[in-house]
Structure formats: C-alpha cells, structure tokens
Amino acid sequence: MRGAAFANKVDTVAPVNLLLKVVGFTYHHEAAEDAWRRVTSFFGEHLQQPARPSH
C-alpha cells in the first residue's frame, strides 16, 4: 500500500475494507482532488523543458 492511499480508489472485499478504514488507508475524494492538483502543478513548474534560444 502506498502512502497516498487517500488518492487511490480501490475496490476490495469487505474484511479488507474494514482493516483499511481502521488503519486510515481509505480514499478521500476532496484530499485526492487536492493532491492531484498539487502534483500536476509541481510537475508543470519543475519538469518543463527549458525554452530554446532563438538564433
């Protein structure tokens, strides 16, 4: 299980769902939306290719 489990919507069997809830590894829609927004913003800021100099 990854540390960002709140962002991963996973279907599991009932006993596993209960265990995941108890340990806090459940999907949370608002947190997932915020996390994806932050990740894509970070990538957009830090992983862009530098502009080519014009000759």
N, CA, C and O atoms as a Tinker XYZ file with bonds, in Angstrom:
   220  protein
     1  N      0.853000   -1.179000    0.000000    73     2
     2  CA     0.000000    0.000000    0.000000    64     1     3
     3  C      0.893000    1.234000    0.000000    63     2     4     5
     4  O      1.901000    1.268000    0.705000    81     3
     5  N      0.540000    2.223000   -0.767000    73     3     6
     6  CA     1.339000    3.438000   -0.853000    64     5     7
     7  C      0.897000    4.447000    0.192000    63     6     8     9
     8  O     -0.219000    4.367000    0.706000    81     7
     9  N      1.760000    5.388000    0.505000    73     7    10
    10  CA     1.465000    6.412000    1.495000    64     9    11
    11  C      0.346000    7.351000    1.095000    63    10    12    13
    12  O     -0.265000    7.972000    1.965000    81    11
    13  N      0.057000    7.476000   -0.184000    73    11    14
    14  CA    -1.003000    8.367000   -0.644000    64    13    15
    15  C     -2.265000    7.571000   -0.957000    63    14    16    17
    16  O     -2.892000    7.788000   -1.994000    81    15
    17  N     -2.639000    6.665000   -0.082000    73    15    18
    18  CA    -3.794000    5.806000   -0.313000    64    17    19
    19  C     -5.080000    6.602000   -0.437000    63    18    20    21
    20  O     -6.020000    6.144000   -1.086000    81    19
    21  N     -5.148000    7.773000    0.162000    73    19    22
    22  CA    -6.357000    8.580000    0.070000    64    21    23
    23  C     -6.648000    8.973000   -1.376000    63    22    24    25
    24  O     -7.786000    9.314000   -1.700000    81    23
    25  N     -5.649000    8.934000   -2.246000    73    23    26
    26  CA    -5.812000    9.347000   -3.635000    64    25    27
    27  C     -6.093000    8.181000   -4.572000    63    26    28    29
    28  O     -6.290000    8.387000   -5.769000    81    27
    29  N     -6.114000    6.973000   -4.052000    73    27    30
    30  CA    -6.315000    5.785000   -4.885000    64    29    31
    31  C     -7.628000    5.119000   -4.521000    63    30    32    33
    32  O     -7.785000    4.596000   -3.418000    81    31
    33  N     -8.567000    5.141000   -5.450000    73    31    34
    34  CA    -9.854000    4.483000   -5.214000    64    33    35
    35  C     -9.709000    3.028000   -5.602000    63    34    36    37
    36  O     -9.532000    2.717000   -6.780000    81    35
    37  N     -9.782000    2.119000   -4.622000    73    35    38
    38  CA    -9.557000    0.698000   -4.849000    64    37    39
    39  C    -10.746000   -0.082000   -4.301000    63    38    40    41
    40  O    -11.197000    0.163000   -3.182000    81    39
    41  N    -11.249000   -1.017000   -5.093000    73    39    42
    42  CA   -12.324000   -1.893000   -4.630000    64    41    43
    43  C    -11.710000   -3.145000   -4.022000    63    42    44    45
    44  O    -10.933000   -3.844000   -4.672000    81    43
    45  N    -12.061000   -3.419000   -2.782000    73    43    46
    46  CA   -11.565000   -4.614000   -2.090000    64    45    47
    47  C    -12.737000   -5.318000   -1.415000    63    46    48    49
    48  O    -13.842000   -4.779000   -1.352000    81    47
    49  N    -12.491000   -6.511000   -0.917000    73    47    50
    50  CA   -13.539000   -7.270000   -0.228000    64    49    51
    51  C    -13.800000   -6.671000    1.150000    63    50    52    53
    52  O    -12.939000   -5.990000    1.707000    81    51
    53  N    -14.979000   -6.922000    1.697000    73    51    54
    54  CA   -15.444000   -6.290000    2.933000    64    53    55
    55  C    -14.457000   -6.354000    4.103000    63    54    56    57
    56  O    -14.189000   -5.310000    4.697000    81    55
    57  N    -13.902000   -7.507000    4.469000    73    55    58
    58  CA   -12.989000   -7.519000    5.621000    64    57    59
    59  C    -11.766000   -6.623000    5.410000    63    58    60    61
    60  O    -11.280000   -5.992000    6.349000    81    59
    61  N    -11.281000   -6.576000    4.181000    73    59    62
    62  CA   -10.115000   -5.735000    3.887000    64    61    63
    63  C    -10.504000   -4.267000    3.981000    63    62    64    65
    64  O     -9.724000   -3.456000    4.480000    81    63
    65  N    -11.711000   -3.907000    3.507000    73    63    66
    66  CA   -12.177000   -2.522000    3.617000    64    65    67
    67  C    -12.185000   -2.055000    5.059000    63    66    68    69
    68  O    -11.757000   -0.939000    5.352000    81    67
    69  N    -12.662000   -2.890000    5.956000    73    67    70
    70  CA   -12.705000   -2.541000    7.378000    64    69    71
    71  C    -11.292000   -2.313000    7.907000    63    70    72    73
    72  O    -11.043000   -1.332000    8.609000    81    71
    73  N    -10.378000   -3.200000    7.579000    73    71    74
    74  CA    -8.996000   -3.056000    8.029000    64    73    75
    75  C     -8.387000   -1.755000    7.486000    63    74    76    77
    76  O     -7.714000   -1.029000    8.218000    81    75
    77  N     -8.623000   -1.469000    6.221000    73    75    78
    78  CA    -8.074000   -0.251000    5.621000    64    77    79
    79  C     -8.631000    0.999000    6.299000    63    78    80    81
    80  O     -7.907000    1.977000    6.485000    81    79
    81  N     -9.918000    0.972000    6.669000    73    79    82
    82  CA   -10.506000    2.108000    7.382000    64    81    83
    83  C     -9.863000    2.288000    8.748000    63    82    84    85
    84  O     -9.555000    3.409000    9.153000    81    83
    85  N     -9.663000    1.193000    9.452000    73    83    86
    86  CA    -9.087000    1.258000   10.797000    64    85    87
    87  C     -7.686000    1.858000   10.771000    63    86    88    89
    88  O     -7.337000    2.658000   11.639000    81    87
    89  N     -6.885000    1.479000    9.783000    73    87    90
    90  CA    -5.508000    1.982000    9.725000    64    89    91
    91  C     -5.399000    3.288000    8.942000    63    90    92    93
    92  O     -4.308000    3.847000    8.822000    81    91
    93  N     -6.510000    3.776000    8.412000    73    91    94
    94  CA    -6.510000    5.080000    7.765000    64    93    95
    95  C     -6.129000    5.097000    6.302000    63    94    96    97
    96  O     -5.813000    6.162000    5.771000    81    95
    97  N     -6.147000    3.950000    5.624000    73    95    98
    98  CA    -5.812000    3.882000    4.200000    64    97    99
    99  C     -7.083000    3.827000    3.364000    63    98   100   101
   100  O     -7.348000    2.827000    2.696000    81    99
   101  N     -7.857000    4.883000    3.400000    73    99   102
   102  CA    -9.086000    4.907000    2.621000    64   101   103
   103  C     -9.078000    6.084000    1.661000    63   102   104   105
   104  O     -8.373000    7.072000    1.870000    81   103
   105  N     -9.861000    5.965000    0.624000    73   103   106
   106  CA    -9.987000    7.020000   -0.382000    64   105   107
   107  C    -10.755000    8.189000    0.198000    63   106   108   109
   108  O    -11.777000    8.003000    0.858000    81   107
   109  N    -10.264000    9.392000   -0.045000    73   107   110
   110  CA   -10.936000   10.609000    0.399000    64   109   111
   111  C    -10.979000   11.552000   -0.798000    63   110   112   113
   112  O     -9.955000   12.102000   -1.202000    81   111
   113  N    -12.170000   11.734000   -1.361000    73   111   114
   114  CA   -12.316000   12.454000   -2.625000    64   113   115
   115  C    -11.696000   13.857000   -2.587000    63   114   116   117
   116  O    -10.923000   14.209000   -3.478000    81   115
   117  N    -12.021000   14.653000   -1.579000    73   115   118
   118  CA   -11.515000   16.025000   -1.517000    64   117   119
   119  C     -9.991000   16.049000   -1.406000    63   118   120   121
   120  O     -9.332000   16.859000   -2.059000    81   119
   121  N     -9.437000   15.169000   -0.587000    73   119   122
   122  CA    -7.979000   15.105000   -0.442000    64   121   123
   123  C     -7.324000   14.632000   -1.731000    63   122   124   125
   124  O     -6.249000   15.109000   -2.093000    81   123
   125  N     -7.967000   13.694000   -2.429000    73   123   126
   126  CA    -7.417000   13.191000   -3.687000    64   125   127
   127  C     -7.401000   14.289000   -4.745000    63   126   128   129
   128  O     -6.407000   14.448000   -5.454000    81   127
   129  N     -8.485000   15.044000   -4.858000    73   127   130
   130  CA    -8.546000   16.141000   -5.826000    64   129   131
   131  C     -7.457000   17.173000   -5.529000    63   130   132   133
   132  O     -6.781000   17.642000   -6.445000    81   131
   133  N     -7.285000   17.526000   -4.264000    73   131   134
   134  CA    -6.258000   18.495000   -3.875000    64   133   135
   135  C     -4.863000   17.953000   -4.173000    63   134   136   137
   136  O     -4.005000   18.684000   -4.667000    81   135
   137  N     -4.635000   16.682000   -3.876000    73   135   138
   138  CA    -3.319000   16.073000   -4.118000    64   137   139
   139  C     -2.980000   16.058000   -5.602000    63   138   140   141
   140  O     -1.862000   16.402000   -5.984000    81   139
   141  N     -3.944000   15.660000   -6.449000    73   139   142
   142  CA    -3.679000   15.632000   -7.889000    64   141   143
   143  C     -3.421000   17.036000   -8.419000    63   142   144   145
   144  O     -2.564000   17.224000   -9.283000    81   143
   145  N     -4.157000   18.029000   -7.907000    73   143   146
   146  CA    -3.934000   19.414000   -8.326000    64   145   147
   147  C     -2.521000   19.852000   -7.970000    63   146   148   149
   148  O     -1.843000   20.483000   -8.781000    81   147
   149  N     -2.076000   19.524000   -6.767000    73   147   150
   150  CA    -0.731000   19.895000   -6.327000    64   149   151
   151  C      0.364000   19.180000   -7.118000    63   150   152   153
   152  O      1.379000   19.780000   -7.471000    81   151
   153  N      0.148000   17.897000   -7.392000    73   151   154
   154  CA     1.140000   17.119000   -8.143000    64   153   155
   155  C      1.297000   17.671000   -9.552000    63   154   156   157
   156  O      2.414000   17.896000  -10.018000    81   155
   157  N      0.170000   17.890000  -10.228000    73   155   158
   158  CA     0.269000   18.395000  -11.594000    64   157   159
   159  C      0.826000   19.809000  -11.633000    63   158   160   161
   160  O      1.525000   20.170000  -12.579000    81   159
   161  N      0.531000   20.605000  -10.633000    73   159   162
   162  CA     1.095000   21.953000  -10.553000    64   161   163
   163  C      2.610000   21.885000  -10.357000    63   162   164   165
   164  O      3.352000   22.619000  -11.010000    81   163
   165  N      3.072000   21.012000   -9.464000    73   163   166
   166  CA     4.502000   20.832000   -9.217000    64   165   167
   167  C      5.210000   20.384000  -10.487000    63   166   168   169
   168  O      6.249000   20.932000  -10.855000    81   167
   169  N      4.639000   19.379000  -11.159000    73   167   170
   170  CA     5.246000   18.895000  -12.398000    64   169   171
   171  C      5.306000   20.002000  -13.450000    63   170   172   173
   172  O      6.313000   20.155000  -14.141000    81   171
   173  N      4.226000   20.771000  -13.565000    73   171   174
   174  CA     4.200000   21.854000  -14.528000    64   173   175
   175  C      5.258000   22.905000  -14.250000    63   174   176   177
   176  O      5.822000   23.495000  -15.171000    81   175
   177  N      5.519000   23.130000  -12.977000    73   175   178
   178  CA     6.507000   24.143000  -12.591000    64   177   179
   179  C      7.940000   23.636000  -12.707000    63   178   180   181
   180  O      8.817000   24.384000  -13.139000    81   179
   181  N      8.196000   22.398000  -12.336000    73   179   182
   182  CA     9.567000   21.904000  -12.209000    64   181   183
   183  C     10.033000   20.968000  -13.320000    63   182   184   185
   184  O     11.231000   20.705000  -13.426000    81   183
   185  N      9.131000   20.461000  -14.144000    73   183   186
   186  CA     9.539000   19.492000  -15.151000    64   185   187
   187  C      9.372000   19.996000  -16.582000    63   186   188   189
   188  O      9.399000   19.208000  -17.527000    81   187
   189  N      9.203000   21.281000  -16.739000    73   187   190
   190  CA     9.105000   21.831000  -18.088000    64   189   191
   191  C     10.476000   21.865000  -18.736000    63   190   192   193
   192  O     11.492000   22.046000  -18.066000    81   191
   193  N     10.489000   21.688000  -20.043000    73   191   194
   194  CA    11.748000   21.797000  -20.766000    64   193   195
   195  C     12.104000   23.272000  -20.886000    63   194   196   197
   196  O     11.231000   24.112000  -21.103000    81   195
   197  N     13.387000   23.583000  -20.744000    73   195   198
   198  CA    13.784000   24.975000  -20.903000    64   197   199
   199  C     13.512000   25.456000  -22.327000    63   198   200   201
   200  O     13.583000   24.678000  -23.278000    81   199
   201  N     13.205000   26.719000  -22.460000    73   199   202
   202  CA    12.948000   27.281000  -23.777000    64   201   203
   203  C     14.228000   27.291000  -24.597000    63   202   204   205
   204  O     15.310000   27.564000  -24.077000    81   203
   205  N     14.094000   26.994000  -25.880000    73   203   206
   206  CA    15.265000   27.016000  -26.778000    64   205   207
   207  C     15.602000   28.465000  -27.125000    63   206   208   209
   208  O     14.714000   29.267000  -27.415000    81   207
   209  N     16.866000   28.784000  -27.092000    73   207   210
   210  CA    17.232000   30.148000  -27.502000    64   209   211
   211  C     16.996000   30.329000  -28.999000    63   210   212   213
   212  O     17.275000   29.423000  -29.784000    81   211
   213  N     16.497000   31.466000  -29.390000    73   211   214
   214  CA    16.273000   31.707000  -30.813000    64   213   215
   215  C     17.559000   32.218000  -31.445000    63   214   216   217
   216  O     18.275000   33.012000  -30.834000    81   215
   217  N     17.854000   31.784000  -32.632000    73   215   218
   218  CA    19.091000   32.206000  -33.331000    64   217   219
   219  C     18.774000   33.182000  -34.416000    63   218   220
   220  O     19.678000   33.648000  -35.110000    81   219
